[in-house]
Amino acid sequence: ICQAQGGLKTPREARYRHKVAAATSGIVNFIDNRKIAKVAKLAGAPTSPAAGVTMLTSLDEAVLQGQPIFEIHADAEGELAYSLEYLGDHNDIIRTKK
């Protein structure tokens, strides 16, 4: 399939990155995929091939307060700002339980 689509390529890196940290320690028990997709879209995905979100944790994983749980990638500073503004209004994208 990869050959038919032009071969396996390493994606280029976005100019701007921002790691989002866990607000509290605990076990990840909820990830809102729709809101993660919105963060990625505001960062420029899928129009910009380098834009998007890299998940650094998964469900049922233990995290510590301040630990990076996902990273936002954007090619434009303004797009990163849009995604961070949305994130500020929706701080319930990933939740933990003690």
JODAKA-V444168 format. One record per run of one state. SS is the DSSP state (A for helix, B for strand, O for the rest). FROM is the first residue (numbers start at 0). TO is the last residue. Records with the same first field share a line. If there is no record, write none. Layout:
SS: FROM-TO + FROM-TO
//
This chain:
O: 0-14 + 21-24 + 31-31 + 42-50 + 55-60 + 63-66 + 74-75 + 89-92 + 97-97
B: 15-20 + 25-30 + 51-54 + 61-62 + 67-73 + 93-96
A: 32-41 + 76-88
//
